[in-house]
Amino acid sequence: MRRTALSSRGSSCIKSSFRPAVQAQVRWNASASSEPHQPDAKGTVKGAPAPAKTIEFTSNKYPEIKRDSKFATLTQEHVKYFQGLLGSESAVLDGVSKDASEDIEPYNSDWMRKFRGHAQLVLRPGSTEEVSKILKYCNENMLAVVPQGGNTGLVGGSVPVFDEIVISMQKMNKIRSFDDVSGILVADAGVILEVADNYLAEKNHIFPLDLGAKGSCHVGGNVATNAGGLRLLRYGSLHGSVLGIEAVLPDGRIMNDLVTLRKNNTGYDLKQLFIGGEGTLGIVTAISIICPQRPQAVNVAYFGLESYDHAQKAFRAAKTQLGEILSAFEMMDGRTQKMLRDVTGRKMPLEGEHPFYCLIETSGSNTDHDSEKLQNFLEHVMEQEIVADGVMSENQTQFADIWSCREGITEILGHWGGVYKYDLSLPIGDLYALVDETRERLTQAGLLGDSESHPVVDVVGYGHMGDANLHLNIPTRGYNKDVEKALEPWVYEWVQQKNGSISAEHGLGVTKKPYIGYSRDDTMIGMMKQIKNLYDPNGIMNPYKYI
Amino acid sequence: MRRTALSSRGSSCIKSSFRPAVQAQVRWNASASSEPHQPDAKGTVKGAPAPAKTIEFTSNKYPEIKRDSKFATLTQEHVKYFQGLLGSESAVLDGVSKDASEDIEPYNSDWMRKFRGHAQLVLRPGSTEEVSKILKYCNENMLAVVPQGGNTGLVGGSVPVFDEIVISMQKMNKIRSFDDVSGILVADAGVILEVADNYLAEKNHIFPLDLGAKGSCHVGGNVATNAGGLRLLRYGSLHGSVLGIEAVLPDGRIMNDLVTLRKNNTGYDLKQLFIGGEGTLGIVTAISIICPQRPQAVNVAYFGLESYDHAQKAFRAAKTQLGEILSAFEMMDGRTQKMLRDVTGRKMPLEGEHPFYCLIETSGSNTDHDSEKLQNFLEHVMEQEIVADGVMSENQTQFADIWSCREGITEILGHWGGVYKYDLSLPIGDLYALVDETRERLTQAGLLGDSESHPVVDVVGYGHMGDANLHLNIPTRGYNKDVEKALEPWVYEWVQQKNGSISAEHGLGVTKKPYIGYSRDDTMIGMMKQIKNLYDPNGIMNPYKYI
């Protein structure tokens, strides 16, 4: 890695010390799996520290949620129907599989070990028609269901709360088609994001979404949760890039909107309701999506800055000078970077300590042009004393190393026992003020400190600054009611006052359901409930969650 | 303009003859008004060849559409209510305005002179609250309404069929806010697109949508019709760029979803139903939209090609080599260019004749880089004998001149009396085959020829090839039932067989309502009707149209 000998005054020497970076095209393989203990493609948990059966039941953790008595409980007759339809390999009853290693607990609990349901049956349909028959039967028999993709969510949306039947999409994992003139990919919902992206890499294209869980998450789940991730700044939201969806409604109707057209103004764009619908209206069985050309050159730089105001100036300069090649602008506060160093013992890209850090990625079609743009940008931010210090990657190892300073944060925050996590959208100018105010609040309340007697270790902030998306995190020495009372609803009220969103990209699930009123008014919630009742009048789809 | 001395064999000399173009940043002013006779901001028609009152009534032209007797007819009491609410300047009754020049006919008819309604009352609310009171009253009194923006549509969606009250959004024309760090604009629905873009130009940003009618159309209308236009290839669809919508439902409820956040996963994305909803669920009163940095450099080139296959190769090469700076890829067949020359007597950019032409625009943040990319692209397409001849603009006049070869087509096609127009999405490989087959079909039927006895002049194709969007046009010497019988439903069946869309960007309105079944199956149409009945149970919003 080329460390720059830079101080803001030394800008005359920067031009030579900030050399054009070597392109590093395969970051997506190198740094994809920073999230710990995610289930793999088979739904089994790799390297989990303790069996899933030790996780507390969601029904105990949230005693205010009651099982809805309108739902039927599973009978031998139901099981017989599903095994007749799918075979016993794909309709797995807890504890009675022929395969002794088959344990359905990984389908009942999430990778964060925060949620655990009581499902007795997991169904793994292999076709849209099977999904249709399953849902029709469930709807007629008042059996509640929970659709499950890669089960990598953060809000408990993809696991049962009570005895909902899990419908796992993992067997629907075929890429259906790809057109290399238009760049349009059609894939089953259960295709793993990384598999889709690797497939596209061979065709010189790229999936317009990237996130830490890509080795496990399904493209159908990405769409159902409207995943945001690292490339939204460049490639936009799934509401724009998803061109078509095939989905099954609870009554078994198949919504065949799997078009491969960029433009189609023939009626209401119904598929949009399924993007971010979190499986509450139906099950997404396939998607069609427009994929950009894979960039020829990818560069990444890492900066230390003296304040959040400097980070904002850096973002504005990046937008102006890097223009169409800017593909990520991430912010990490100094506390996260110090923790990363202290917990892992790793060497950080910069030697000194700074209150803020930014990671800037560019992706473009011409290595020389991109390097020159980045060079001009670097000169500008140094001359203007916007950044204090910085490095650029010169090879793929360094590229992955810099990205791991951002992507490694999630994992180390759990080091002390627990983490309270908030995924918020805020006006960009107000983004970091919440972190400072939260820290101040918990300190004032005597909850934050260095000693074991304080439940809170620190309050830190990082996230997709280019999308005004803050991850506010409070690492703790264990979950604590006093901390929770100090945080909620205070954090949500703060966000509401700034017209922000209480869930930027992670969705509602179980966790955020009670708080939607902080981001949506009664009219909107009423309109949403009208939609839910319209398409899922029996309420069998992913109950106890969302709205 | 720099005409290249190019033949495919002479590629060695191209590098010097294809000089980097001068940037031309203000195309959007120079070539915006190519559509003839569009109403201006006041709803009056400029330069129309004959008074609106000579246009045939839609109710005569489509006798199969019957007025729904459930709707009330306008009474003195209704008028009194509206005049009390808005004042008589903003609740204009036909023929009784104090201002003698006020004629409501321009609100009753469209700029193509194809549609004309019988409205007696035009309402021009000045606030969202007024829109709410109007709709609530109309809903309670079973008065049908038609929302109207700039009235520049092509499918008769924005004018009444019978006596629907016109609700014009022209008085709601304020820009509410703009944030130059995030690039997010909030504007009333009635802001004219060009006004919004000029405002953004001062802030070094650009509206992510451009179309011929920009001098008249409203941003609210653009969103309500999900306008596509010239920049979709680069900036994506409004489903991705529109971040928030404020809309009024027929029962008067105000959907306040006017967020200024790029990410917000808190419930169903209801605003999407209003994007392309064509005013059938409610009235869009304001939008928030993310606007990119304005490009520093804009270049345009115009090519002659020997076949549609060559045009496809050129597109593929443009995607690869121009990458992130490609902002438009338009195709015009040789017939359109010959007509343009013959009808207008203008000089064309290239001297020879070619079966196909492409227009390629680049927009980027660095003039030199863009020119170099374009240069490399040009060398490639010449060396590979993909293009036969070409020119690049070197100044703004030439830039506008090249664009007028694309944008001027619409106007001249009406030269012989009438035009049958189809706006279709098709798989890119099949795009032009439909034009050839249509020409063959009409020729075989004896309907196409040079003499006055043949109703059809020719069959031509052009459009946004980069979006696989074909404008199939059939200029005629007058509207003719035999031609219509030969064209429909044959064209729609052809599109259906290719899984295309019968309306790529122009919407459904009156014209396409009967044909939606060619692009959507019964399940989807049924789901759409459920939505319509959910939010507009009385059906007062823009009746007789859409679905």
Interface residues (C-beta under 8 A of the other chain):
Chain A: D179 D180 V181 S182 G183 N204 T225 N226 G228 L232 G236 S237 H239 G240 S241 L249 R253 I254 M255 N256 D257 V259 T260 L261 R262 K263 N264 N265 T266 G267 Y268 D269 L270 Q272 L273 I275 G276 G277 L281 Q293 P295 Q296 Q312 F315 R316 K319 T320 Q321 L322 G323 E324 I325 G364 S365 N366 H369 E372 K373 S425 L426 P427 I428 G429 H464 D467 A468 N469 N499 G500 S501 I502 S503 A504 E505 H506 G507 L508 K512 I516 S519 R520 D521 T523 M524 I525 G526 M527 M528 Q530 I531 K532 L534 Y535 Y546 I547
Chain B: D179 D180 V181 S182 G183 N204 T225 N226 G228 L232 G236 S237 H239 G240 S241 L249 R253 I254 M255 N256 D257 V259 T260 L261 R262 K263 N264 N265 T266 G267 Y268 D269 L270 Q272 L273 I275 G276 G277 L281 Q293 P295 Q296 Q312 F315 R316 K319 T320 Q321 L322 G323 E324 I325 G364 S365 N366 H369 E372 K373 S425 L426 P427 I428 G429 H464 D467 A468 N469 N499 G500 S501 I502 S503 A504 E505 H506 G507 L508 K512 I516 S519 R520 D521 T523 M524 I525 G526 M527 M528 Q530 I531 K532 L534 Y535 Y546 I547
